[in-house]
Amino acid sequence: MTARKRRTSGPANTPGQHSPLRAPDTPPAPDASEHRGATREAHPEPNDTPPRTLRIGPAGWSYPDWAGYVYPSRRAKNFHEAAYLSEFFDTIEINTSFYQPLKPESARQWLDLVSGNRNFVFTAKLWQRFTHDIASATSGATADDERAVRAGFYVLRSAGKLGAVLLQFPFSFHRTKETLAYLSAVLLRFRDYPLVVEVRHGTWNSPETLSLLHEHGAGICNIDQPIIGRSLAPSAQATSSVGYVRLHGRRYDTWFSDDENVPAHERYNYLYSQEELDPWVARVRKVSEHTRDTFVVTNNHFQGKAVVNALQIISILKNKRVRVPEPLRQHYPELDEIADQPPAEPTLFPLNRSNDGTK
């Protein structure tokens, strides 16, 4: 199927409406400089539009293990996780839209909850019906499926609060003639949204991939994941005016584990060190040089580690101290170095950091 450029309309600073950038002329090439097969970053040529926004935040907010870590153990009656996080971050990636279409009433509620932060913008995953259930989707996702997806997204976009829609494809989604055609079809189907594509298999490391995304006006998601076999390695690419970075952690021992005795959350039980964050800070800066709206999402969520690393990235990139959730700093004393306030209740001894994850 021939790719087609997406038409855009509206003012340049309206979230959710974007114009494509020129794709790089050279593909990302293998480079062993960082961790297990990192790629050399290739970049689009600079355009005349300077970077506009940089938003950093976690993927999702509804995790039972965040109680007492990110969120207070005792909560007020009207407490809501999204409202709480919007006090610390300008974006959150909506995860529930991956498992089922986002309900309009939920979208309206969330908009109200984050309204205290005027800079806040959501990103959201596309329903897995279009990215993981490919066999049936190829035979024709129904018009009702598409309408259901659009109903919730419409509420966010109408409010100017939908910064990007992420198409997250699995590792099993390899680049072939068939999958290229399928990806083109999905991009065309949702071309009126600010789309970003996440692929995880190394076969997508090609100029053809970058060209396809550019022609559709879609961004590429630069990911950090355990480099196992032909996993796609780190990059700093931009194929549209939306830049996107996602950090999944580096749990090599659990990433592809099918051991029923290993809890699912262990896949994301990983805290990045400062040394591991530094190369990604550099990549974010490079991506933001060629995009108007850049999003950095931390998905290493177990026991609030995504929140820790997101706050650290904000502090580095924006060169300032940041507000830190009080429960979190008690479990991660390193946050004292970037916190803009002293601890509410100083303690002689830090809390025991049990099950703290593997570095």
N, C-alpha and C positions, 0 to 999 in steps of 0.2 A: 504494500500500500504506500502511495507517495505521501511523504510528510508535507504538512502544510503549516505555514506560520500562523500563530494565533493573533487575531486582531485585538487590540486593546483600546480602551477608551477611559476617559476620566482624567483627573489631575494627576500629576506625577507623584504626589505624595500620598495617594490614597492606597491603603493596604488592600491587597487582593487584586490589584490591576497592574500588570507589569508588561514591559516591553523587553524582547529578547536582546541579548548581547551577542557579539560575534564569537563563535567558538574558536578554540585554539587550533592552530594549523598543525601542531605536532602532538602526538599521543603521549600519555604518561608512560615512561619507560621504567623498567625494573631498576631498583637501587637498593642496595643492602645497607643503607646508612642508618636506618632506625631499627624497627623490630620485625625480624623475619620476613624480609621481602618487601619493604616499603617502596613506594613508587615515587619517582621524581615528579614534582608538581609542574603542570603546564597551565598556562593562563591565557584567557582571552586578551585581545589588545585593549588597552585602556579606552574608555569612551569619555564623552564630555560631561557625564553626570557624576558628580562626586558621591561618595558613600553617604547614605542618609541615616540609617538606623542599625544598631547592633543590639539584639535581644538575646539573653541567655537565661535558660531555665531548665527545670527537670521534665522528664517524660512522665506524665500522669501525676495523680495526687492521692489516689485511693489505694493505700497499702496498709494492711493491718500492722505490719512490723514498724511503721512509722510512729505509732503511738508511743509516747514517752521518749522518742528520738527526735523527730521533726516537730510533732505536735505535742502540746501539753498532755500530761496524763489525765488531768482533770480539765474538762472543757465546759465552756459556758453553754447554755441551752441552745443558743442560736449559732454556735460555732459551725463553720464549714471550711473544709480543707482548701478549696480554691480561693476563697476570700483571704484566708490566712497567708497562703503562698504569694498572693498578689501584693502583699506588703513588702516582700523581699525580691520579687522577680517581675520582669515586664513581659514574660511569656511562659506558657506551659503548653506542652504538646498533649492534645487530647488522645488518649488511648482507647477509650470505650468505642469510638467510632470505627475502630478496626474490627471489633467483634460483632457489632450490629449498627445499623444506621442511627445517627444522632437524632434524637427526638427534638422537635422544635421547642417544646416546653422546657426541656432540659437546657437547650441553648439559651433561651431567654432568661432562665434562672441564673445560669453561669455568668451571663453578661451583667446582670444586676449585682452579683456577688463581687465581681472584680471592678466595678464601676468607680471605686475609690482611687484606682490607679489609672489616670488618663492615658498613660503610655502603654497600657497593657494590650497585647494582641495575642490571640490564640493561634496555634497551628493545630492541624488535625490529621489523623491517618484516614486514608480511604478504606472503606469496608473491604475486608479480606475476600469477599465474594469476587472482587475484581482483580485481586493480586495473587491469591493462593488457590482459589477454586477455579483454576484455569480451564480444566476440561469442560466444565459446564458453562463457564463464561464464554469460551470459544464458540460453543454451540448457540450462544445468545443469552446474555443476561437480560432479564425482562425489563420492559419499560417501567414496571412497578418498582423493580430494584433500584433503578436509576432515580426515579422520583423520590423514593424513600431516602436515598443518600442526599439528594439536593434539598430536601425539606429542611433538615437541620442546618446544613451549611448556609442556606439562604438567610437564615436569621443572623448568623455571625457575619456574613459578608455584607448584608444590608446595614449593619451597624458599623462597618469599617473595621471589624475585629477578627477577620480571617486572614492571617498573614501568609499561610501556605497550606496546601493539601499534600500530604506525603503519601506516595505510592510505595509501600514497603514490600519488596519482593523477597522470597526466601532464597537461601543458598542454592536450592535445587533448580532455580530459574537460571539456566545457562543461556548464553547468547547463541542463538541459531537463527536460521532464516525464518523459522516459524515464530520464535519468541520475539524477534524484531518486528514482525508483522503484528503480533498480538499487542506488544507494547505501543506501537503506533496507533492501533485501533483504540486502546484505552485513553491515550493522550488526546486523540481527536474527540473522543466521547465527552471528556471533561475539560476541554480546551479553554473554557471560559473562566476556569479557576487558576490561581497561581500555583502551578504544579511543581512538585519536586519528586525525583525518582531515586529510590534507594535499591541498589542491586548489590549482591554480596559475593558473587562468584567471579573469579579472575578473568573469565572469558569476556567480560564486559569492559576490560581494560583495553580499549581500542578507540581510534579516531572516529570510527563509524558510530560508536555510542554517543560521543560528544556531539557529533554532527546531527544525529537524530534528535537529541534533546534540544539542541539549539534551534533546529528547524521548527520544532513544535513550541518553542518559547518556554520550555520546561527546564527547571534547575536540576542539578545533580547533587545528590547527598554524599558528602565526604564523610566516611565512617572510620571509626576505630573499632576493631574486632580482633579476636585471636586469629593470627595468621596460621591457619592449618590447611595443608594441601594447597588448593587453588583458591583460597580465600582472597578477596579483593583487598589490596593493601592501602595504607593511608594515602591521601591525595589532598590537593588544595585547588579544586577545579571550580569554575563558574561558567555556566552555559545560559544563564538568563539573569535578570536583575534581582533574582532571589538567591541568596547564598544560604547553604544549609550544611551544618556539621552535626553529627550524632556520635556520641561516645558510649559504647556498650560495655566497656571493661575488657579485661584480658584474662578471663578465667579459662585457660587452656584445658584444664582438667574436667570442666563441666560443660563447656560450650556445645559439644555435640553428644553429650552423654545421654544414653537411653536407660541408665540404671534407675530402676524404680525406687531404689532406696535413697537416691539423691534428690532432695527437694528442688522444685522448679526454681525457687528464688536464688539458689546457689549459682546459677548461671550469671546472675547480675550482682553477686556478692564480691565487689572489687572496689578498692579505693585507690585512685590514681595518686602517685607521688608527685611532688613538685617537678622532679626531673622528667617524669612522663608527660606532664601537662605542658611543659615549655615548648616542645615541638608543635603541639596543637595550637597553642597561643599564636605562634608564628604563622601557622596555616590559616587561622581565622583572620588574622590581619591581612594576609594575601587575598583571601576570598573577598573580604569586605572592600578591598580596593577596587573591585570590578563589579560590585553589586550595589543595589540601592537599599535593600533590606536583607540583613544577614541574621540567621537564627543559629544558635548553638544549643543543642539539647543533650543533656546527660541522662543516660538510660541505665546506669549502674545503680539501681534504685534500692537495693536491700539495706535496711536499717539507715536509710537517709544518706547513703554515700553519694548519691547523685546530687543532693542538695549541697553537701560539703564541697564537692568539686565545682559545682556551678558557681557557688559564692567565691571560691578561690579564683576562678577564671574571670569573673566580673571584677574582682579587686585588681587583678593584674592588668586586664585590658583597659579598664577605665581609671587605673592609677588612683585608687581611693580605698579607704576603709568602707566596710559595708555593714549593714544591719544583719545580725545573726540570730536565728531562733535560739532562745535560751536553752531549751532542752538539748539541742544538738551540740552546743559548745561544751556541755558537761560530758558528753560522750566522745567528743573530738576536740581535745584541748588546743590543737593546732589552730583552731579558728580564732583563738584569742589574738593571734598575730594580725588578723585582718579586721577584727570587730571594731565598730565605731563607738562602742560603749563598753565599760567594764562589766564583768559578770554581775548579774542581779543579786546573787547570793554566793559570795566567794566561799570556796571550800578549801580545806587544807590538803585534801587528797582527791585527785580526779577519780571519777567513777570507773569501775572495772569495765574495760572494753572487750567483753566476751563476744565470740563469734564475729570478730571484726573483719574477716575476709582475708583473702590472699592477695599479696602484692606481687 
